[in-house]
Amino acid sequence: MTRTIDLDGVSVDYGNRLALRSVTTRLDAHRIAVIGANGSGKSTFARLLNGLELPTSGSIRVHGLDPVREGKQLRRRVGFVFTNPDAQIVMPTVAEDVAFSLRGRGLSKSEIAGRVASVLSDNGLADHADAPAHSLSGGQKQLLAICSVLVTEPELLVADEPTTLLDAANTRRIADLLAGLPQQVVLVTHNLRLAERCDIALLFDGGQLIEQGNPADVVGRYEREFA
Ligand SMILES: Nc1ncnc2c1ncn2[C@@H]1O[C@H](COP(=O)(O)OP(=O)(O)OP(=O)(O)O)[C@@H](O)[C@H]1O
């Protein structure tokens, strides 16, 4: 399996705003942090990776798939976690919400129940399986949102500021969870400590990818030039 993300001259123009400007990169690291100031293009970059956004020009391959022509297959292989878990919770109970992600995949009821129980147990939510999803704490909701993505066994997990709404303990919990995943992870974050725990970091400025490399070096430049 190739786990390379390739962008060649990718720009995204929202009409009156060039959100990404001719970004070219090749990424095969396990955990990739994406940092930069507000409005620098991080979320746009993340959203390109599962076809939520399409390039205005240039080309992309994510694990060999072209989001323009193969968007459906891509979305089955790339899981996306949003900042606000409430935006992702769609079913009344925790277990039902996780199971919902597996609809249309041709799995039997018992296979679905098995996968749901396993992901909830791996992430400390087994005791909440039958609880109303909206009764969970903020940190538990973010765990649930991640479980709902992980249950689909994605090859790539893209998380757009998944710890922004969380306190220190829950931030650590999500950070540890992401750090322990076997699949490739792209983490957009303003939390520079989380960025430093990744294998590589990308720094965006004004829609341009201005640096890519060792996270400590990239974070250092960001702090010197943008803080
Ligand atoms: N749907 C949209 N329509 C028009 N402009 C947009 C849209 N989404 C983003 N933009 C603009 O594109 C630029 C890049 O936005 P993006 O959300 O990618 O930045 P970001 O680095 O993720 O910012 P933040 O740290 O604030 O989340 C910004 O100027 C933003 O206002």
The ligand as an ORCA input file, in Angstrom:
! r2SCAN-3c Opt
* xyz 0 1
  N     -15.551     28.528      1.885
  C     -14.800     29.611      1.789
  N     -15.169     30.652      1.007
  C     -14.406     31.767      0.883
  N     -13.214     31.930      1.513
  C     -12.796     30.938      2.302
  C     -13.546     29.725      2.491
  N     -12.868     28.931      3.337
  C     -11.739     29.585      3.669
  N     -11.701     30.789      3.048
  C     -10.606     31.761      3.142
  O      -9.411     31.117      2.698
  C      -8.317     31.485      3.529
  C      -7.699     30.228      4.155
  O      -8.642     29.678      5.054
  P      -8.350     28.353      5.902
  O      -9.602     28.043      6.651
  O      -7.797     27.315      5.009
  O      -7.216     28.853      6.892
  P      -6.677     28.230      8.258
  O      -5.200     28.358      8.211
  O      -7.244     26.883      8.465
  O      -7.252     29.238      9.327
  P      -7.644     29.045     10.898
  O      -6.366     28.808     11.659
  O      -8.264     30.356     11.241
  O      -8.624     27.902     10.979
  C      -8.857     32.467      4.565
  O      -8.606     33.756      4.101
  C     -10.332     32.181      4.580
  O     -11.056     33.335      4.909
*
